[in-house]
Amino acid sequence: MHNNFLFILNKSYYTEILMGKISAIDLFCGAGGLSLGFEQAGVKIHAGFDNCQDSLDSFTLNHKKSL
């Protein structure tokens, strides 16, 4: 089963996501829920940024491979 947002992307973007070529950073990341969805869709998340230390601590626990 595919996520609905993938169907609105054109075929080349969809192929790049499946091949792991799409990367992103998460601005105002909070605990990283949006990043989690993107990771499940095949996007590599490199880093999360937020101005709240508690949010950054949660993001770090939830996304150990990101900065």
N, CA, C and O atoms as CSV, one atom per row, in Angstrom:
chain,resi,resn,atom,element,x,y,z
A,1,MET,N,N,0.844,-1.178,0.000
A,1,MET,CA,C,0.000,0.000,0.000
A,1,MET,C,C,0.885,1.235,0.000
A,1,MET,O,O,1.825,1.322,0.791
A,2,HIS,N,N,0.600,2.187,-0.871
A,2,HIS,CA,C,1.387,3.400,-1.001
A,2,HIS,C,C,0.725,4.546,-0.260
A,2,HIS,O,O,-0.497,4.593,-0.120
A,3,ASN,N,N,1.564,5.482,0.218
A,3,ASN,CA,C,1.026,6.700,0.816
A,3,ASN,C,C,0.374,7.537,-0.275
A,3,ASN,O,O,0.878,7.585,-1.397
A,4,ASN,N,N,-0.743,8.199,0.035
A,4,ASN,CA,C,-1.483,8.963,-0.962
A,4,ASN,C,C,-0.664,10.069,-1.589
A,4,ASN,O,O,-0.838,10.353,-2.773
A,5,PHE,N,N,0.239,10.715,-0.829
A,5,PHE,CA,C,0.956,11.844,-1.395
A,5,PHE,C,C,1.869,11.414,-2.525
A,5,PHE,O,O,2.193,12.230,-3.387
A,6,LEU,N,N,2.296,10.160,-2.550
A,6,LEU,CA,C,3.176,9.696,-3.626
A,6,LEU,C,C,2.477,9.687,-4.975
A,6,LEU,O,O,3.128,9.835,-6.009
A,7,PHE,N,N,1.184,9.519,-4.980
A,7,PHE,CA,C,0.460,9.472,-6.240
A,7,PHE,C,C,0.382,10.822,-6.928
A,7,PHE,O,O,0.169,10.873,-8.140
A,8,ILE,N,N,0.548,11.925,-6.191
A,8,ILE,CA,C,0.495,13.233,-6.827
A,8,ILE,C,C,1.855,13.637,-7.395
A,8,ILE,O,O,1.936,14.603,-8.154
A,9,LEU,N,N,2.907,12.930,-7.048
A,9,LEU,CA,C,4.220,13.207,-7.605
A,9,LEU,C,C,4.326,12.627,-9.008
A,9,LEU,O,O,3.724,11.597,-9.310
A,10,ASN,N,N,5.091,13.292,-9.856
A,10,ASN,CA,C,5.249,12.700,-11.178
A,10,ASN,C,C,6.138,11.462,-11.081
A,10,ASN,O,O,6.790,11.232,-10.062
A,11,LYS,N,N,6.156,10.688,-12.128
A,11,LYS,CA,C,6.809,9.384,-12.088
A,11,LYS,C,C,8.303,9.486,-11.774
A,11,LYS,O,O,8.830,8.619,-11.077
A,12,SER,N,N,8.998,10.506,-12.259
A,12,SER,CA,C,10.434,10.602,-12.014
A,12,SER,C,C,10.732,10.832,-10.538
A,12,SER,O,O,11.682,10.254,-10.010
A,13,TYR,N,N,9.937,11.670,-9.855
A,13,TYR,CA,C,10.137,11.858,-8.424
A,13,TYR,C,C,9.840,10.572,-7.666
A,13,TYR,O,O,10.572,10.213,-6.744
A,14,TYR,N,N,8.795,9.890,-8.038
A,14,TYR,CA,C,8.431,8.639,-7.385
A,14,TYR,C,C,9.563,7.627,-7.523
A,14,TYR,O,O,9.891,6.933,-6.560
A,15,THR,N,N,10.162,7.534,-8.706
A,15,THR,CA,C,11.273,6.617,-8.942
A,15,THR,C,C,12.477,7.006,-8.097
A,15,THR,O,O,13.134,6.138,-7.523
A,16,GLU,N,N,12.777,8.304,-8.014
A,16,GLU,CA,C,13.907,8.755,-7.213
A,16,GLU,C,C,13.701,8.458,-5.731
A,16,GLU,O,O,14.653,8.103,-5.037
A,17,ILE,N,N,12.477,8.597,-5.239
A,17,ILE,CA,C,12.198,8.258,-3.843
A,17,ILE,C,C,12.446,6.771,-3.613
A,17,ILE,O,O,13.071,6.391,-2.623
A,18,LEU,N,N,11.965,5.940,-4.512
A,18,LEU,CA,C,12.151,4.499,-4.354
A,18,LEU,C,C,13.620,4.110,-4.418
A,18,LEU,O,O,14.022,3.123,-3.803
A,19,MET,N,N,14.428,4.869,-5.152
A,19,MET,CA,C,15.852,4.570,-5.279
A,19,MET,C,C,16.673,5.228,-4.175
A,19,MET,O,O,17.895,5.083,-4.151
A,20,GLY,N,N,16.025,5.948,-3.263
A,20,GLY,CA,C,16.718,6.571,-2.150
A,20,GLY,C,C,17.498,7.810,-2.520
A,20,GLY,O,O,18.448,8.168,-1.823
A,21,LYS,N,N,17.122,8.477,-3.601
A,21,LYS,CA,C,17.855,9.644,-4.051
A,21,LYS,C,C,17.319,10.960,-3.485
A,21,LYS,O,O,17.971,11.993,-3.632
A,22,ILE,N,N,16.174,10.947,-2.857
A,22,ILE,CA,C,15.597,12.171,-2.314
A,22,ILE,C,C,16.058,12.326,-0.863
A,22,ILE,O,O,15.944,11.395,-0.066
A,23,SER,N,N,16.579,13.511,-0.529
A,23,SER,CA,C,17.041,13.824,0.821
A,23,SER,C,C,16.329,15.073,1.313
A,23,SER,O,O,15.834,15.872,0.518
A,24,ALA,N,N,16.280,15.237,2.643
A,24,ALA,CA,C,15.605,16.403,3.202
A,24,ALA,C,C,16.176,16.736,4.563
A,24,ALA,O,O,16.815,15.905,5.207
A,25,ILE,N,N,15.932,17.977,4.994
A,25,ILE,CA,C,16.140,18.375,6.377
A,25,ILE,C,C,14.780,18.822,6.896
A,25,ILE,O,O,13.918,19.231,6.118
A,26,ASP,N,N,14.589,18.744,8.198
A,26,ASP,CA,C,13.311,19.104,8.809
A,26,ASP,C,C,13.495,20.364,9.641
A,26,ASP,O,O,14.145,20.333,10.686
A,27,LEU,N,N,12.919,21.480,9.174
A,27,LEU,CA,C,12.976,22.736,9.920
A,27,LEU,C,C,11.791,22.797,10.867
A,27,LEU,O,O,10.681,22.410,10.501
A,28,PHE,N,N,12.019,23.282,12.086
A,28,PHE,CA,C,10.988,23.298,13.130
A,28,PHE,C,C,10.451,21.878,13.320
A,28,PHE,O,O,9.248,21.634,13.224
A,29,CYS,N,N,11.364,20.952,13.591
A,29,CYS,CA,C,11.094,19.516,13.521
A,29,CYS,C,C,10.209,18.960,14.632
A,29,CYS,O,O,9.578,17.920,14.441
A,30,GLY,N,N,10.143,19.620,15.782
A,30,GLY,CA,C,9.393,19.030,16.883
A,30,GLY,C,C,9.977,17.670,17.228
A,30,GLY,O,O,11.198,17.510,17.233
A,31,ALA,N,N,9.145,16.703,17.510
A,31,ALA,CA,C,9.620,15.350,17.842
A,31,ALA,C,C,9.963,14.535,16.598
A,31,ALA,O,O,10.524,13.446,16.717
A,32,GLY,N,N,9.641,15.036,15.416
A,32,GLY,CA,C,10.037,14.364,14.186
A,32,GLY,C,C,8.956,13.551,13.511
A,32,GLY,O,O,9.269,12.633,12.753
A,33,GLY,N,N,7.695,13.855,13.758
A,33,GLY,CA,C,6.608,13.096,13.135
A,33,GLY,C,C,6.574,13.230,11.622
A,33,GLY,O,O,6.361,12.243,10.918
A,34,LEU,N,N,6.782,14.436,11.113
A,34,LEU,CA,C,6.806,14.637,9.663
A,34,LEU,C,C,7.988,13.901,9.044
A,34,LEU,O,O,7.864,13.288,7.983
A,35,SER,N,N,9.127,13.966,9.714
A,35,SER,CA,C,10.310,13.245,9.240
A,35,SER,C,C,10.073,11.741,9.210
A,35,SER,O,O,10.527,11.057,8.293
A,36,LEU,N,N,9.376,11.233,10.193
A,36,LEU,CA,C,9.064,9.805,10.229
A,36,LEU,C,C,8.244,9.404,9.012
A,36,LEU,O,O,8.517,8.378,8.389
A,37,GLY,N,N,7.249,10.198,8.674
A,37,GLY,CA,C,6.444,9.909,7.492
A,37,GLY,C,C,7.269,9.929,6.212
A,37,GLY,O,O,7.105,9.072,5.343
A,38,PHE,N,N,8.152,10.907,6.105
A,38,PHE,CA,C,9.014,10.967,4.928
A,38,PHE,C,C,9.967,9.789,4.882
A,38,PHE,O,O,10.199,9.233,3.808
A,39,GLU,N,N,10.530,9.388,6.027
A,39,GLU,CA,C,11.402,8.214,6.054
A,39,GLU,C,C,10.655,6.957,5.627
A,39,GLU,O,O,11.198,6.131,4.894
A,40,GLN,N,N,9.419,6.809,6.079
A,40,GLN,CA,C,8.618,5.650,5.689
A,40,GLN,C,C,8.322,5.652,4.201
A,40,GLN,O,O,8.082,4.601,3.607
A,41,ALA,N,N,8.340,6.845,3.593
A,41,ALA,CA,C,8.113,6.957,2.152
A,41,ALA,C,C,9.409,6.810,1.359
A,41,ALA,O,O,9.387,6.826,0.128
A,42,GLY,N,N,10.543,6.667,2.056
A,42,GLY,CA,C,11.809,6.440,1.375
A,42,GLY,C,C,12.720,7.642,1.267
A,42,GLY,O,O,13.755,7.569,0.604
A,43,VAL,N,N,12.368,8.742,1.897
A,43,VAL,CA,C,13.194,9.950,1.868
A,43,VAL,C,C,14.212,9.882,3.000
A,43,VAL,O,O,13.865,9.530,4.128
A,44,LYS,N,N,15.477,10.220,2.703
A,44,LYS,CA,C,16.521,10.228,3.735
A,44,LYS,C,C,16.512,11.581,4.435
A,44,LYS,O,O,16.655,12.621,3.793
A,45,ILE,N,N,16.343,11.560,5.748
A,45,ILE,CA,C,16.344,12.775,6.560
A,45,ILE,C,C,17.745,12.963,7.135
A,45,ILE,O,O,18.240,12.104,7.865
A,46,HIS,N,N,18.381,14.083,6.805
A,46,HIS,CA,C,19.753,14.329,7.255
A,46,HIS,C,C,19.816,15.034,8.598
A,46,HIS,O,O,20.722,14.765,9.388
A,47,ALA,N,N,18.880,15.928,8.877
A,47,ALA,CA,C,18.963,16.704,10.117
A,47,ALA,C,C,17.602,17.286,10.466
A,47,ALA,O,O,16.731,17.443,9.610
A,48,GLY,N,N,17.445,17.600,11.743
A,48,GLY,CA,C,16.260,18.296,12.216
A,48,GLY,C,C,16.684,19.528,12.993
A,48,GLY,O,O,17.650,19.484,13.755
A,49,PHE,N,N,15.968,20.625,12.804
A,49,PHE,CA,C,16.281,21.885,13.478
A,49,PHE,C,C,15.046,22.403,14.195
A,49,PHE,O,O,13.940,22.368,13.656
A,50,ASP,N,N,15.247,22.882,15.411
A,50,ASP,CA,C,14.139,23.441,16.187
A,50,ASP,C,C,14.744,24.383,17.221
A,50,ASP,O,O,15.923,24.259,17.551
A,51,ASN,N,N,13.953,25.324,17.739
A,51,ASN,CA,C,14.461,26.232,18.759
A,51,ASN,C,C,14.127,25.767,20.174
A,51,ASN,O,O,14.447,26.461,21.139
A,52,CYS,N,N,13.506,24.631,20.310
A,52,CYS,CA,C,13.129,24.072,21.614
A,52,CYS,C,C,14.012,22.853,21.909
A,52,CYS,O,O,13.996,21.878,21.159
A,53,GLN,N,N,14.769,22.910,22.986
A,53,GLN,CA,C,15.685,21.821,23.311
A,53,GLN,C,C,14.956,20.503,23.561
A,53,GLN,O,O,15.456,19.448,23.173
A,54,ASP,N,N,13.789,20.540,24.197
A,54,ASP,CA,C,13.024,19.303,24.418
A,54,ASP,C,C,12.636,18.646,23.094
A,54,ASP,O,O,12.678,17.423,22.962
A,55,SER,N,N,12.260,19.463,22.124
A,55,SER,CA,C,11.918,18.928,20.799
A,55,SER,C,C,13.130,18.288,20.144
A,55,SER,O,O,13.025,17.215,19.550
A,56,LEU,N,N,14.278,18.942,20.251
A,56,LEU,CA,C,15.500,18.393,19.668
A,56,LEU,C,C,15.897,17.085,20.342
A,56,LEU,O,O,16.357,16.157,19.678
A,57,ASP,N,N,15.722,17.009,21.649
A,57,ASP,CA,C,16.024,15.763,22.367
A,57,ASP,C,C,15.124,14.629,21.881
A,57,ASP,O,O,15.591,13.508,21.677
A,58,SER,N,N,13.848,14.914,21.698
A,58,SER,CA,C,12.904,13.903,21.198
A,58,SER,C,C,13.242,13.506,19.772
A,58,SER,O,O,13.217,12.323,19.432
A,59,PHE,N,N,13.560,14.490,18.935
A,59,PHE,CA,C,13.923,14.207,17.549
A,59,PHE,C,C,15.152,13.295,17.503
A,59,PHE,O,O,15.201,12.340,16.727
A,60,THR,N,N,16.138,13.602,18.342
A,60,THR,CA,C,17.355,12.803,18.379
A,60,THR,C,C,17.065,11.359,18.779
A,60,THR,O,O,17.656,10.436,18.219
A,61,LEU,N,N,16.174,11.153,19.728
A,61,LEU,CA,C,15.817,9.788,20.132
A,61,LEU,C,C,15.058,9.056,19.027
A,61,LEU,O,O,15.235,7.851,18.844
A,62,ASN,N,N,14.220,9.776,18.296
A,62,ASN,CA,C,13.392,9.159,17.267
A,62,ASN,C,C,14.130,8.969,15.932
A,62,ASN,O,O,13.728,8.137,15.119
A,63,HIS,N,N,15.193,9.725,15.706
A,63,HIS,CA,C,15.916,9.677,14.421
A,63,HIS,C,C,17.409,9.619,14.693
A,63,HIS,O,O,18.116,10.615,14.537
A,64,LYS,N,N,17.877,8.464,15.094
A,64,LYS,CA,C,19.264,8.300,15.510
A,64,LYS,C,C,20.269,8.497,14.381
A,64,LYS,O,O,21.426,8.815,14.656
A,65,LYS,N,N,19.869,8.318,13.115
A,65,LYS,CA,C,20.787,8.480,11.984
A,65,LYS,C,C,20.884,9.920,11.507
A,65,LYS,O,O,21.717,10.227,10.655
A,66,SER,N,N,20.057,10.806,12.032
A,66,SER,CA,C,20.074,12.209,11.636
A,66,SER,C,C,20.913,13.018,12.616
A,66,SER,O,O,21.207,12.562,13.721
A,67,LEU,N,N,21.296,14.224,12.201
A,67,LEU,CA,C,22.061,15.126,13.076
A,67,LEU,C,C,21.161,15.778,14.087
A,67,LEU,O,O,21.625,16.569,14.908
